[in-house]
């Protein structure tokens, strides 16, 4: 098969791009031809197809031209038409396209009779800020029929105007044009994503296909040693409000446990995190590494006894959780989004009610007293199914079913 992979970024910006590049490599290993389509960017990976990429769009610099492209990227449409004419792909697999490439490209694919698969990495098809989370709480207000509630709550970067633009874009593509309803199949990494999409009215050809780790990644995580008795508590990931890091620090202070807490990551609330550590008197117990590479993540996991995911927003199926389990590290996670699908209480981790700092503090004490080492095998076994060959078989079946009609 010749597969067109579409995503607005073609460099390693986040979890979506990590999945995209792993999928591209996997499909090539299975003997398929892969054609990427994205925006031009100086950080892009080299590609023979880069001459077809759409011109970069920068919404941080407002102009009439960029505002128009927010709703309809005519350059992306033009470039995609050229690429389709030159390559004639058998199927298109689109990922994150909103705002920069815009859902206008879906119509181009459909006009050329190319079957379309879309993976939901976040809630871009349901929510103006992609998160189902605003003002510190989970939110499904837009399910009631109007995306303009985003303006009232300033859901997008706490800006009325950015929220208005996103609400207008969602109204145009999700309600009037129903562009997101035009794909032939949808891939949801978590069962939660399937359920919430259905609650918002997406009842089409949905497939629950979990994310995967590459064989190289599996080898790295399998080599991480057993949990040491003096292993620390670990949070690693983005430092942002929806991740619940402040909740974790406050619960950790209340628990009075002696095991240290390590934070690995950076993000927009670094100053607040630093101030909270000082306010709670945790400077000698909390150790923070803002920037680490993949080798640093492996090192952090090797020294950990437990990985904590205190998320306030409904996580889809985060790589951090899968990595921790593959490394044999139990999870202490908020019972939100797709996280409960990964955790079996007292077997490979523990769950606590989302946003409940008192229960989290209690769980930290209980977790500190358990035999972490005995859980390692169960942790690894719980994600063995997420190997690349399993994903390849499932995604190829979806592609082939659409090609065969």
Buried (B, 14 or more C-beta within 10 A) or exposed (E): BEBBBBBBBBEEBEBBBBBBBBBBBBBEEBEBEBBBBBBBBEEBBEBEBBEBBBEBBEBEEEEEEBEEBBBBBEBBBEBBBEBBEEBEBBBBBBBBBBBBBBBBBBEBBBEBEBBBBBBBBBBBBBBBBBBBBBEBEBBBBBBEEBBBBBBEBBBBEEEEEBBBBBBBBBBBBBBEBEBBBBBBBBBBBBBBBBBBBEEBBBEBEBBBBBBBBBEEBBEBBEEBEEBEEEBBBBBBBBBBBBBBBBBBBBBBBBBEBEBBBBBBBBBEBBEBBBEBBEEBEBEEBBBBBEEBEEEEBBBBBBBBBBBBBBBBBBBBBBBBBBBBBBBBBBBBBBBBBBBBBBBBEEEBBBBBEBBBBEBBBBBBEEBBEBEBBEBBEBBBEBBEEBBBEBBBEBBBEBBEBBEEE
